[in-house]
Amino acid sequence: MERALGTIKVKRGLAQMLKGGVIMDVSSVEQAKIAEEAGAVAVMALERIPADIRKVGGVARMADPKLIKDIMNVVTIPVMAKVRIGHFAEAQILEAIGVDFIDESEVLTPADETHHINKWGFKIPFVCGARNLGEALRRIGEGAAMIRTKGEPGTGNIVEAVRHMRLVMDEIRKIQNMTEEELFEEAKELAAPLDLVREVKALGKLPVVNFAAGGIATPADASLMMQLGAEGIFVGSGIFKSSNPRKRAEAIVAATTYFNDPRIVAKVSEELGEEMPGIDIRELQEEAMMQVRGE
Amino acid sequence: MMKVGILALQGNVSEHIYMLKRLGVEAVPVKTPLDIMNINGLIIPGGESTTIGRLMERFDLANSIKNRAAEGMPIYGTCAGMILLSKRIRDHEQPSLALLDVTVLRNAFGRQGDSMETDIDIKGFDSPFHAIFIRAPVAVEPGPEVEVLASVPEGIVFLREKKIIASSFHPELGEDLKVHKYFLDIIGN
């Protein structure tokens, strides 16, 4: 019988399958294998993890397709890769090589200062970052099948991810109590499509899966974000910038599943070695902030 | 009252809970060996089979589930759940409960770009079922006790062995309650 590919259900559905799991940034085949063995639900293939992008500076672009393909060949879990905001040609390349999910990401240097990619035109699902509800709904309006908080990538500092998750949850709660005429005004305020604002009111949540990302470095960080309402976790630099990546990766996976059982989170937090050093956000120059890219 | 547990280590747990609630059944997420003792049936949801399999062994759930299965507790595995229930997984070494006498082929349709929706005929159902496949496996080489309930050209997508059923598609992502109802009937008998 006839088969329909790349439908909304199929795209959002893959994000639903990732719920309760940890997606790990990897920059080599070896790291990808470690991530899979530790229980990652997907890997994000990139040339440099965010902490190194910060250090190196310059223009950060989509990874070498060969590296992404090599990683796709060694793991059975889904492989994601990042494109620059607005760079639909990079996205076409990733779709052509068959990645499972595309992250239109502020971690890379934006390619378009005004437009995001029209994600409806692709059969591969997209995930996008958001700092608040309006931003999340604009991305969903453009076709994103999954949302993550932006946080402040590559800092090992959870404070921005907490701010963004709390803000989104707070705005969703506010909408719950609004009347229809208040929704018109709210959609205008949020600069978001009205039908999506209505959908948020009806569902009491975003119409797509919402993960936490940006600054997660410890099992406790993962537990905190899950308790604040995240449906899963992205870990960027936190694992492979630490002294014992395998053990830390396993611990963050366990803490994401058992986020509401402090005894288990305590147990897996023991003797993980050195965390990534981290950056105090107040010491970051405004030009160095990645989260403000692509509103 | 009938109580069905959804293995909540990772994956699309809440969608199954929603379907069962629509059918008027108590549905609870289960994460510990103790939780597994207090249910009448278990659903192993879609998710990543390597992730769920490792957590199942690490937190000692695999043995609890196998013990309950030996006592006759019905189990339904969707997608990753089908992989985790199978005795043989082609070309992969990964933890499994080894309760279904089939060989499973992971990602049998391809990668995410090949994920799809289609209508399938299910044995005993009076109308086609709208099935959603996401990086789905199929089963092949069924043992003598296995009843094949639905197939596509790539292989078996819905099957039963005694009180255990498995589908490579996701009825919890659709509207049709018939597959969940079929599972509840197994628990009820």
Boltz contact constraints between the chains, C-beta under 6 A:
constraints:
  - contact:
      token1: [A, 1]
      token2: [B, 118]
      max_distance: 6.0
  - contact:
      token1: [A, 1]
      token2: [B, 119]
      max_distance: 6.0
  - contact:
      token1: [A, 3]
      token2: [B, 116]
      max_distance: 6.0
  - contact:
      token1: [A, 3]
      token2: [B, 118]
      max_distance: 6.0
  - contact:
      token1: [A, 4]
      token2: [B, 116]
      max_distance: 6.0
  - contact:
      token1: [A, 4]
      token2: [B, 117]
      max_distance: 6.0
  - contact:
      token1: [A, 5]
      token2: [B, 116]
      max_distance: 6.0
  - contact:
      token1: [A, 7]
      token2: [B, 117]
      max_distance: 6.0
  - contact:
      token1: [A, 9]
      token2: [B, 132]
      max_distance: 6.0
  - contact:
      token1: [A, 9]
      token2: [B, 173]
      max_distance: 6.0
  - contact:
      token1: [A, 10]
      token2: [B, 115]
      max_distance: 6.0
  - contact:
      token1: [A, 13]
      token2: [B, 134]
      max_distance: 6.0
  - contact:
      token1: [A, 13]
      token2: [B, 173]
      max_distance: 6.0
  - contact:
      token1: [A, 14]
      token2: [B, 112]
      max_distance: 6.0
  - contact:
      token1: [A, 14]
      token2: [B, 134]
      max_distance: 6.0
  - contact:
      token1: [A, 16]
      token2: [B, 12]
      max_distance: 6.0
  - contact:
      token1: [A, 17]
      token2: [B, 12]
      max_distance: 6.0
  - contact:
      token1: [A, 17]
      token2: [B, 46]
      max_distance: 6.0
  - contact:
      token1: [A, 17]
      token2: [B, 47]
      max_distance: 6.0
  - contact:
      token1: [A, 19]
      token2: [B, 12]
      max_distance: 6.0
  - contact:
      token1: [A, 20]
      token2: [B, 10]
      max_distance: 6.0
  - contact:
      token1: [A, 21]
      token2: [B, 10]
      max_distance: 6.0
  - contact:
      token1: [A, 21]
      token2: [B, 51]
      max_distance: 6.0
  - contact:
      token1: [A, 39]
      token2: [B, 51]
      max_distance: 6.0
  - contact:
      token1: [A, 39]
      token2: [B, 54]
      max_distance: 6.0
  - contact:
      token1: [A, 41]
      token2: [B, 48]
      max_distance: 6.0
  - contact:
      token1: [A, 41]
      token2: [B, 51]
      max_distance: 6.0
  - contact:
      token1: [A, 76]
      token2: [B, 106]
      max_distance: 6.0
  - contact:
      token1: [A, 77]
      token2: [B, 48]
      max_distance: 6.0
  - contact:
      token1: [A, 98]
      token2: [B, 111]
      max_distance: 6.0
  - contact:
      token1: [A, 98]
      token2: [B, 113]
      max_distance: 6.0
  - contact:
      token1: [A, 100]
      token2: [B, 111]
      max_distance: 6.0
  - contact:
      token1: [A, 100]
      token2: [B, 112]
      max_distance: 6.0
  - contact:
      token1: [A, 123]
      token2: [B, 113]
      max_distance: 6.0
  - contact:
      token1: [A, 124]
      token2: [B, 113]
      max_distance: 6.0
  - contact:
      token1: [A, 257]
      token2: [B, 9]
      max_distance: 6.0
  - contact:
      token1: [A, 257]
      token2: [B, 55]
      max_distance: 6.0
